[in-house]
């Protein structure tokens, strides 16, 4: 599952580099790295408590938002009724909480899981100057 998400992330980053070479962005490739327990502890000690950084951070503001943050998935994290799916240790719920917090402070943040949809989200966001 993680490998497919990494491939999606890599494709999205390649698209950004080719279509928007001047746009600054960060990609959370560390999520695909297996950290040792001491590394996990050190990483946890310096992170904001309860913050689950999205996979892709586009640092370009537009006329409505401070930046675009996308939590990449390979399938929808939502049930048919619109509720978030249950996940191990409620990981999806924690990510949704972070997304909502980011939206509340002026960022556009969301889950996205389809490459073409992600391209459209990025294009629409970056063209809204």
Secondary structure as UniProt FT lines:
FT   HELIX           2..19
FT   TURN            21..22
FT   STRAND          25..27
FT   HELIX           29..32
FT   HELIX           37..46
FT   TURN            49..50
FT   STRAND          56..58
FT   STRAND          68..72
FT   TURN            80..81
FT   HELIX           88..90
FT   HELIX           91..104
FT   TURN            105..106
FT   STRAND          108..112
FT   HELIX           115..127
//
